[in-house]
C-alpha cells in the first residue's frame, strides 16, 4: 500500500544519509529526508561515563545544548567524571557568516561539517568560531567533558540578521535512530 511505499522510501533516504560521502547524493538525501520525515528536531545527545567517552550510558533527543550547573540528566544523578557528545544538522536558510560559541565547565570541542573549529579539553572555557555557510544542512558536533566541581554547558550562535541566541531544535535536526521512540508509535 501507500504507507508501505512511503516507509520504503524513508528507509532508503535514511540509508543514503548515513551511507554516502558523495556530495550530490548527500545533497539529494538531505532534501528528501526533510520531505519524508526522516529527521526529528533537536540534537542526538550521547551521555558517557568518564571524561573521554569511556562507557556509553544512554542517548536521548535534546532540544538544545544548555545544561545548568550540575543538572546533567544521568539516571544515577552523577555529575562528575562524565562526557557528552551532541550531534545534528544545523539548518541554514541564508548564505553568510555564522558564529558558534560554546561555554562550559569543564572543556569543550566543536566541529562544523567535519572540520574541528576548536578544542579546549581542560578547565572552564568559552570558545567561538565563525564559518561561512551556504543554505542547506550542515553537520555539527559538540563534545563536553566534566571532571569535578562545576558542571554546565551552553551553546549559542549568531548569523546574518540575528544576534546571539541559544542554538535550539528550531534550527537543528537529527536523523532518527532506533534508541528514540518515534512520535506516534
Residue pairs with C-beta under 8 A, 6 or more apart in sequence:
6 36
9 32
9 36
10 36
10 37
10 38
13 29
13 32
13 33
13 36
13 38
14 33
14 38
14 175
14 176
16 25
16 26
16 28
16 29
16 32
17 26
17 29
17 30
17 33
17 38
17 175
18 175
20 26
20 29
27 136
30 89
30 136
30 137
32 38
33 39
33 175
34 173
38 175
38 176
39 89
39 173
39 174
39 175
39 176
40 61
40 173
40 174
40 176
40 180
40 182
40 183
41 63
41 169
41 170
41 172
41 173
41 174
42 61
42 62
42 63
42 64
42 88
42 169
42 172
42 173
42 174
43 61
43 62
43 63
43 64
43 65
43 86
43 87
43 88
43 142
43 169
43 172
43 174
44 59
44 61
44 62
44 86
44 87
44 88
44 174
44 177
45 59
45 60
45 61
45 62
45 65
45 84
45 85
45 86
46 53
46 56
46 59
46 84
46 85
46 86
46 87
47 56
47 57
47 58
47 59
47 60
47 72
47 73
47 74
47 82
47 84
48 54
48 55
48 56
48 57
48 82
48 83
48 84
48 85
49 55
49 57
49 78
49 81
49 82
50 81
50 82
50 83
51 81
51 82
51 83
51 106
51 145
51 146
51 147
52 83
52 145
53 83
53 85
54 83
57 74
57 75
58 75
59 177
59 179
59 180
60 73
60 179
60 180
61 174
61 180
62 86
63 168
63 169
64 155
64 166
64 167
64 168
64 169
65 86
65 102
65 142
65 153
65 154
65 155
65 167
66 153
66 154
66 155
66 166
67 151
67 152
67 153
67 154
68 152
69 105
69 150
69 151
69 152
70 79
70 150
70 151
70 152
71 152
72 78
72 79
72 82
72 84
72 146
72 151
74 82
79 146
79 151
80 146
80 147
80 148
80 149
80 151
81 146
81 147
81 148
82 145
82 146
82 151
83 143
83 144
83 145
83 146
84 143
84 144
84 153
85 141
85 142
85 143
85 144
86 140
86 141
86 142
86 143
86 144
86 155
87 139
87 140
87 141
87 142
87 174
88 139
88 140
88 172
88 173
88 174
89 137
89 138
89 139
89 140
89 172
89 173
89 174
89 175
90 98
90 112
90 133
90 137
90 138
90 139
90 140
90 157
90 167
90 171
90 172
91 136
91 137
91 171
91 172
91 173
92 98
92 133
92 134
92 135
92 136
92 137
92 138
92 159
93 135
94 135
94 159
94 160
94 161
95 132
95 133
95 134
95 135
95 160
96 132
96 133
96 159
96 160
97 130
97 131
97 132
97 133
97 159
97 160
98 130
98 131
98 132
98 133
98 157
98 158
98 159
98 160
99 128
99 129
99 130
99 157
99 158
99 159
99 164
100 110
100 112
100 117
100 128
100 129
100 130
100 131
100 140
100 155
100 156
100 157
100 167
101 126
101 127
101 128
101 155
101 156
101 157
101 164
102 108
102 110
102 118
102 126
102 127
102 128
102 142
102 153
102 154
102 155
103 125
103 126
103 127
103 153
103 154
103 156
104 124
104 125
104 126
104 144
104 152
104 153
104 154
105 123
105 124
105 146
105 149
105 150
105 151
105 152
105 153
106 121
106 122
106 123
106 124
106 125
106 144
106 145
106 146
106 147
106 151
107 120
107 121
107 122
107 123
107 125
107 144
107 145
108 118
108 120
108 121
108 125
108 127
108 142
108 143
108 144
108 145
108 153
109 116
109 118
109 119
109 120
109 121
109 141
109 142
109 143
110 116
110 117
110 118
110 127
110 129
110 140
110 141
110 142
110 143
111 117
111 139
111 140
111 141
112 129
112 131
112 133
112 138
112 139
112 140
113 138
113 139
114 139
117 127
117 129
117 131
118 127
118 128
118 129
120 127
121 145
124 150
137 173
140 172
142 153
142 155
144 153
154 166
155 166
155 167
156 164
156 165
156 166
156 167
157 164
157 165
157 167
157 171
158 164
158 165
176 182
